[in-house]
Amino acid sequence: MKKWYVIKTKSNQEMRAIKNLLRQHFNVFCPFIPNRLNSQNSSKIKKPLFPSYLFIELDIFKDEWLKINNTYGVSEILKSSSFYPESIPSEFIQSLKKLTDNFGYIKFDYFKIKLGDRVKFVEGPFVNKICEVIKMSSKN
């Protein structure tokens, strides 16, 4: 039974890890945000939504997942306290995939937040807390 797992990549080597994992016939997912346009050819430069992390779908009892840690660009597959990797809910990946276009970019209409907006946390340690956006690190 295939489940989704998290892979930590080496710094700024997400694309290298993806390429090498695809060569090994793994199903990999890494959502991107368009960082900026390249002035030479007006193309988007990919910036991972979760820097140094990507997701992989596999069956740990059938797939050869042990070779993942030796893949160029990969630091490690995240594990629980046991020997086996810790899976994440497939609903999380499905939700992320709904937010991406055919090229893996998060759709622009998802990021409607702007300076001065008030936002409410819906989960995590700050659940139900309301805050104001006072700084944004990128125009995108």
ZIQUIVEN-V477664 format. One record per backbone hydrogen bond with DSSP energy under -1.0 kcal/mol. NH is the residue of the N-H (numbers start at 0). CO is the residue of the C=O. If there is no record, write none. Layout:
# ZIQUIVEN-V477664
NH|CO / NH|CO
This chain:
# ZIQUIVEN-V477664
2|57 / 4|55 / 6|53 / 7|75 / 8|51 / 9|72 / 12|9 / 16|12 / 17|13 / 18|14 / 19|15 / 20|16 / 21|17 / 22|18 / 24|21 / 25|20 / 28|54 / 31|103 / 32|46 / 34|44 / 37|42 / 41|37 / 44|35 / 46|32 / 48|30 / 52|49 / 53|6 / 54|28 / 55|4 / 56|26 / 57|2 / 61|58 / 62|58 / 64|62 / 67|64 / 69|66 / 70|67 / 73|70 / 74|7 / 75|7 / 77|5 / 79|83 / 85|77 / 87|3 / 92|88 / 93|89 / 94|90 / 95|91 / 96|92 / 97|93 / 99|96 / 100|104 / 103|100 / 105|31 / 106|98 / 109|106 / 110|107 / 111|109 / 115|132 / 116|113 / 118|130 / 120|128 / 126|123 / 127|120 / 128|125 / 130|118 / 132|116
